[in-house]
């Protein structure tokens, strides 16, 4: 397995992918003999893993056996596309509030930026401008680079973190950090009596951000750019996700340029013009 991990690293695989692949092999080797390919396939078929995870495991085994020169007939697993789980904002904030400041700031960052966990994990202090409240995101998975704004709350949270490493959330692996998060998540879900908390993963916050922004703006191109998608088809799923059952709005009328400016700065969206020139704006409650 060490040799396999080195092989993946040499061929440019991300550390998170290497760690996941090695963990899959260790799990399988714990309960069956990896030299018996049919036994491995039989055991994999009995695991209570989703089809997506089994597909990944099948690809890992295929790569592993090719490196070993062992004939292997790869089992065919195909993930089923489904809409992602979407928590409400109260559940997300409950989770953030119950974590350590390091984990909480990471979750808040994902919530506000919609960045992938790997992108957030790679953020360095030099990528942040806390005075201007901006961050530069270096893409992964063929995404686009982008610069995003941060809220005063997140800037304050980041300001409390020790600056004793190159990266904001320190060195180490994202998978280890993820296991720390999982322990906190389980504790918070149990304490709150809300099992939905357990369904929140790092990537869930990106789905929530994309869905929320589309729900507010109805601008698919904007959401695609915000999330760094090169293919707008990846953004289409957010059209189908409902982030809130509350369709109530606050409506305001603007009769001057200063009125319009103030409403736009407060997050109101333009609706229409009345016959007397008054402009109507609205914002969700």
N, C-alpha and C positions, 0 to 999 in steps of 0.2 A: 504493500500500500504506500509505503514511503517512496518507492520507485515510481509508482503511478502518479503520486502527487507531484514529484519532481518533473515528470513527463508533462503534466498539464501546465505547470509553472513555466517550463521551458518553451511551451508552445503558446504562451501569452494569455492563458486563462486568468480570469479575475480570482482574487483570493477567496471571495465568497463562493464562487463556483467550485474551486478546488476543495474548500472545506466541506461543502455540501456533498461532493462526490465521494470524498474519503469517508465521511460519516455514513453514507449509504452502504459502502462496502463493509465497513466495520459492523454495522447492524446486521447485514446479511451473513457475514462470516461468523458472527456470534452464535447463530442458530443453525447454520448449515455449512457444509464443506464447499468452499468456492471452487475446488477442483472438480466437483461433480456439477456440471452445468445444468443438468436436468433437475437435480435436487434444488438448485438455486431458483430456477424458474418456477418450480412447484411451490416453494416457500413464498416467493414473491406474490404468487397468485392468491395466497391465503391472507396476506396482510391487509389490514383495514386502512389502506391508503387510498386517497382519491386517484382517479385515472391519470391526472396530470403528474402526480408524484411518481406513480408507477411507470409512466412514460419516461420521465427523467431517469429513474432507476434502470430501466431497460437500456437507455442510451449509455449510461455509465458502464453497465456490464459489458455492452458491446465494445466500447472503447477499451475497457480493461482487458478483455480477452484478446482483442486484436494486438494489444501491446505484448501480451504473453504468448502470442502465436497459437492460441487455443481455439479450435472451431466452436462457433457458438451461433445457434439459431435464435435470433433476437425475438422475444415475444412482442406481439403487436398490441400496444395500448395507445388509445387516442383520447386525449382530453376532450371533455364536452364543454363547449362554450356556455357560460351562464353569466348572468348579471352579478356584479360584485355586491357583497353585503355593504349596506350603508347605515351606520349608526347616526343618531341625532347628535347635535352639537353638545347637548347637555351630558351625554354619555362620554363623549370625547374629553370634555373638560373635567369630568369626574375622574377619568383615568389619568389625565395629566396632573391633576391636583394631588393624587395619591402616590405619585412616584417621586424618587429622589430628584434633586434639582438638575442633575446631569441628564437623567433620562427624560425628565419633564421638559427641559429646554429642547431636547432632540425631537420629542413628539410635537411640541409647539411649532418648531421649525418646519416639520413635515406638514402640519395642519395649515400653516400660513402660505407656504411656498408651493405645495404640491410636488415637491422634489421626490425622486426615488430615494430609498434608504441609502443605497450605495453612493448616490450623488451627495446627499447630506453628510454621510460619514467621511467623505473625502474633503469636505470644506476645511480650509486652513484659515488661521487668523488673518492672513494677508488677503484673503478673499472677502473679508468683512470690512465695511466702513460703518462703524457704529454711530459716528457723528451724522453721516448722511442717511443712515438706516438702509443700507443696501448690501446685497451679497451677490457675488459672481458664482454661478453654478457651472461647474465643469460637467459635461454630459457623459452618460453611459448608455449602452444599448442603442447606439446610433441615433441618439437624441441631439437636439440643438443646444448650444450654450446660451445662457441668458443671464440677465441681471435683474434682480427682483427687489422690491421694497419690503422692509420689515416693520412690524408694528412697534410702538414704544414699549409695549409689554414684553415682546420678545427680546428687544435690545436690552432691556433691564435684566431679563433672565440670563442672557449671554454674558452680560457684564459681571455677573457673580461667579462665573466659572473661572477656575485657575488657568492662567496662561503659561503652563509649564510644559507644553508640547507644541509641535508644529501645527497639528490639527486641533480643531475646536473641541472635539469630543475625545481627545487623546488618541494614542496609538493603541494597537491591539486589533482584534478582528471584530467585524460587525456581527458575526454569528455569536461570539461570546457576549457581546453587548446585548444582542437580542435575547439571549437566555436570561440575562438579568431582568430585562423588560418583562419576559414571560412570567417570572416569579412574582413581580409586582402586580401584573395584570390579574393573575389568579387570585392573589390576596384581595385585591380591590373588588373583583367580581363576587367573591365569597362574602366579603364584608357588606357590600351593597345589596346582595341578594339579586343581582342582575346578571344572568348568564350571558347576555348579549355583549357584555364587556369582554368576555373571553374570545369573542369573534373578531375583535379589533386587532389587526396586524399593522406593521409599518406601512404596507402598501394601501391599507384601507384609508389612511388619511389622505393619500393622493387622490383616490377615487372620490372621497368626500369633497376635497377642494375643487376638483374638476366639475363635479355635479353642482356644487354650490355656485360656482362662478357662471356656469351655463344657465342655471336657474335664474340668476340675477340679471345677466346681460343678454341672454339668447344669442350670443355671438360665438359661433363655433370656431372661427379663425382665431379670435382672441384667446379662447381657452386652449386651443392647440399650441399657440405660441407660448402661453404661460407655462404649460407643462413640458414644453420642448419637443413636442411630437413632430417628426418629419413627415409622417403620413397622417393626414387629417382623418383617415379612416379609423385610426386608433382612438380618436376623440368622440366618434359618433355614439359610443355606448352611453355617454353622459346625457344624451338627449332623453333616453328612456328612464333615467333614474330620477325619482322624486325625492328631494331632500327635506321637504316639509309639507305638511298638510295644511299649513296656514297660508291662505291666499289673500290675507288682509293687507291693505296698504295704507300708508299715510300719504295724503295728497296735499300739495302746496301750489299756490298760484304765484307767478312771477310777472311783474309789470315793468321791471327795469333791468339793465345789464347787471347791476350789483345784486339784485334778487336772484337772477339766473346763476351768477357766479357762486353765490353763497349756497344755493341748493345743490349745484353740481359738486361743490367741494364737500358737501355733507352726504353725498352718496345718492342723491335723488336722480331719477331717470326721466328724460323728457317724454311726454305723452302726446300732446297736441297743442294747437293754437286755437283760441276762441276768436269770435268775430271782432272783438274790440282789441285784439292784439295780445291779450293776456296768454301767457304760456303756462300749461299745466304740467306738473312734475309729480312723480310718485316714488315711494320707497317702501319696501316690505317692512312690516312691523317687527 
